[in-house]
Amino acid sequence: MALTQKEAAELKRKKSELEQKRLNLKESVKNHRGVSVEELNQRADELRSISEEIDEINEQLKDAPEDNKRGLFSGRNGELTEDNYRSSTKYRDAFYRSYLNGQVSESDAEIMSYGKRAITEMNGGSVTSGSEYLVPQTTLDKVYSVIKQYGKLYSAITKYGFTGDVALPIGTAGAPTENPNGTVTLNFSFTEVKISQQAVVATIIVKNLLLKNSILAFEQYLAGEIGKYIGLQLENNVLNSVIGPDSNFQGILTDLKATPSAVQTYSQMDWQQIGMILAAVDSPYGDNGTWVMSRSTFFTKFFSLTDAAGKPLVTTTPVQGGPGASVYLIAGLPVIFTSQIPPSDEGGILFGDLSTYIVNESEAFTLEANTSEKFSEDKTVWRGKVYSGGKPLFAKETFTYWTFQDEG
């Protein structure tokens, strides 16, 4: 049966989202250190399932009508389509003009129709109020780039993109069984991890004059400010949140501090103390360990350390990404800086396997604007939102946390 123009558009939009999800999944397998065989098999199954779904959509699209939206400039082929509209300057400009004007103008209506959301917002799988149009791809890319910059720890942990709340069976390797015939049987136990999502929101108030001056500059400013606040909040959620009515995150440090507390103290940082921290997390989690601390703690307590032979314990590798961008290793294992270690935890040092912290994050970042709240001041309240939630699987086995205590 032939598809209508609307049905074809919905299928193309779904295909685009699946392709992005498949790309993210491939990147997580390629870049993630210490992925177990069980996890690789699970992700391979997910990739096959997504590919099969995309093939089914492609088969349905054979009956799609010819695209009648022609003549709108968008890149190489000179036309705006369901596949390229979100990355076009025309859609981006129309998107921001609609917020400034409080409505979609007649001249922008056809362009904006490409980005009309079938579901305005996902919260636990239910439809609620939210942004009416999909955020332009350039804005989305800028926001996530800034989130990564301000939330390096959040960017490094394991993330999934399931819609709404999920229960994930997570496999853990146990002791292998040696069989009489000389073979070895690998044993796994599975823990069901239930993850609910919450809205992580950043709100800023902007003078409308900024938008009137330059949409490109305004987009850069808006993405930078919203991305910064969301990145810092997500980072804090991963470390310090307590599961409760207002939070679907559980912090690694929260778990470690829970009775009986697993927090340990040190009075001096040296080669021997580093060995004690490394020994506190058993294999395989310690083998995949990452150091997490404030930049100040790293440079005051680690940077100048040497081993028993007088060789530096810290190695530095400059990387592309701007002045001063470097990868630091302590005893061969990577360091991530965070600003979210609690100020009361002087010299706080977290070490462990970040892959054991599981996050479910909706892929649909939303952007909303309210022109009425600050109408008399000619300002607009902008709100960026990500739905996410997460928890550590077994923090006291996979992490260790140390704080400084002066012996004097």
Secondary structure as UniProt FT lines:
FT   HELIX           5..31
FT   TURN            33..34
FT   HELIX           37..60
FT   HELIX           61..63
FT   TURN            76..77
FT   TURN            82..84
FT   HELIX           85..87
FT   HELIX           89..101
FT   TURN            106..108
FT   HELIX           109..113
FT   TURN            114..115
FT   STRAND          122..123
FT   TURN            124..125
FT   STRAND          126..127
FT   HELIX           137..150
FT   HELIX           152..156
FT   STRAND          158..160
FT   STRAND          166..173
FT   STRAND          177..178
FT   TURN            180..181
FT   STRAND          184..185
FT   STRAND          188..195
FT   STRAND          198..207
FT   HELIX           208..213
FT   HELIX           215..240
FT   TURN            245..246
FT   HELIX           252..257
FT   STRAND          263..266
FT   HELIX           271..279
FT   TURN            283..288
FT   STRAND          290..293
FT   HELIX           295..301
FT   TURN            302..304
FT   TURN            308..309
FT   STRAND          314..318
FT   TURN            323..324
FT   STRAND          326..330
FT   TURN            331..332
FT   STRAND          333..337
FT   TURN            343..344
FT   TURN            346..347
FT   STRAND          349..352
FT   HELIX           354..356
FT   STRAND          357..361
FT   STRAND          366..370
FT   TURN            373..374
FT   HELIX           375..377
FT   STRAND          379..392
FT   HELIX           395..398
FT   STRAND          399..404
//
